[in-house]
Structures are given as structure tokens and as C-alpha cells.
């Protein structure tokens, strides 16, 4: 299964002409493309799906979603921890 997972943007930069970010998923950091959500800014939360930010969401929505993913046991799988 492949889900979109909320993560916090901790760094924004350009790479090969694309707006990119370093995203924190509770201590696991991944790179993501922000070109689909150019309004996304440092410190905000985005839903990341296969390396692309697909929407911006509030911190409360992000934390609630992360908690639900932990409860159903899919968060580690989605972040490649298993």
C-alpha cells in the first residue's frame, strides 16, 4: 500500500530547477518536491506521496493523521522503517 503521509517542511531549496524540501516525519527525514504546492513554506505540514507534496495542511490535521497511521500500524511501513 502507498499512502500520502504528513511531514513538516524543515528546509526549502531548489534542485535542478524544482522547488524541493527536506521533510521531517517524526525524526525520519526525506526529500520531497514542492512544485505541486508552490505556496508551501518552511515550517508548514504537507501530505507527501511518492516524493511529491500534494497538499498543505494544518499542524493539528497533520498530527491527527500521523496518530491514526500509527494506530493502524502503517506509518513505519510507509516511511521505510520496516
LUMBAZA-202932 format. One record per residue (C-alpha): residue number from 1; x, y, z. Coordinates in nm, 2 decimals. Each point is the difference from the previous one (the first is absolute). Example, Ala and Ser with C-alpha at 12.3 -4.5 7.8 and 13.67 -1.06 7.14 Angstrom:
2
resi; x; y; z
1; 1.23; -0.45; 0.78
2; 0.14; 0.34; -0.07
! end
This chain:
82
resi; x; y; z
1; 0.00; 0.00; 0.00
2; 0.12; 0.35; -0.07
3; -0.15; 0.29; 0.21
4; 0.06; 0.37; 0.01
5; 0.17; 0.08; 0.33
6; 0.01; 0.34; 0.17
7; 0.34; 0.14; 0.07
8; 0.14; 0.34; 0.12
9; 0.21; 0.21; -0.24
10; 0.33; 0.07; 0.17
11; 0.20; 0.13; -0.30
12; -0.09; 0.14; -0.34
13; 0.24; 0.01; -0.29
14; 0.02; -0.02; -0.38
15; 0.13; -0.31; -0.18
16; 0.02; -0.03; -0.37
17; -0.25; 0.28; -0.04
18; -0.25; -0.15; 0.24
19; -0.12; 0.13; 0.33
20; 0.11; -0.27; 0.25
21; -0.02; -0.06; 0.38
22; 0.15; -0.20; 0.27
23; -0.30; -0.14; 0.19
24; -0.01; -0.14; 0.35
25; -0.22; -0.29; 0.07
26; 0.05; -0.02; 0.38
27; 0.38; -0.03; -0.02
28; 0.02; -0.17; -0.34
29; 0.10; 0.24; -0.27
30; -0.08; -0.03; -0.37
31; 0.03; 0.22; -0.30
32; -0.32; 0.11; -0.18
33; -0.09; 0.21; -0.30
34; -0.22; 0.31; 0.08
35; -0.08; 0.10; -0.36
36; -0.36; -0.12; 0.04
37; -0.05; 0.22; 0.30
38; 0.22; 0.31; -0.06
39; -0.18; 0.18; 0.28
40; 0.15; -0.24; 0.26
41; 0.25; 0.17; 0.23
42; 0.26; -0.09; 0.26
43; -0.16; -0.13; 0.32
44; -0.33; -0.11; -0.17
45; -0.13; -0.35; -0.03
46; -0.06; -0.17; -0.33
47; -0.14; -0.33; -0.11
48; 0.28; -0.18; -0.18
49; -0.07; -0.28; -0.25
50; 0.28; -0.18; -0.19
51; 0.23; 0.29; 0.05
52; -0.24; 0.28; -0.09
53; -0.18; 0.24; 0.22
54; -0.37; -0.01; -0.11
55; -0.17; 0.22; 0.26
56; 0.07; 0.24; 0.29
57; -0.18; -0.07; 0.33
58; -0.01; 0.15; 0.35
59; 0.22; -0.13; 0.27
60; -0.30; -0.14; 0.19
61; -0.12; -0.19; -0.31
62; 0.35; -0.14; -0.06
63; 0.05; -0.12; 0.36
64; -0.35; -0.16; 0.01
65; 0.08; -0.18; -0.33
66; 0.34; -0.12; 0.12
67; -0.16; -0.13; 0.32
68; -0.26; -0.19; -0.20
69; 0.26; -0.15; -0.23
70; 0.20; -0.11; 0.31
71; -0.32; -0.16; 0.15
72; -0.07; -0.21; -0.31
73; 0.37; -0.09; -0.02
74; 0.08; 0.13; -0.35
75; 0.23; 0.30; 0.08
76; 0.33; -0.20; 0.03
77; -0.08; -0.19; -0.32
78; -0.07; 0.32; -0.19
79; 0.32; 0.17; 0.12
80; 0.21; -0.30; -0.08
81; 0.09; -0.09; 0.36
82; -0.10; -0.37; -0.03
! end
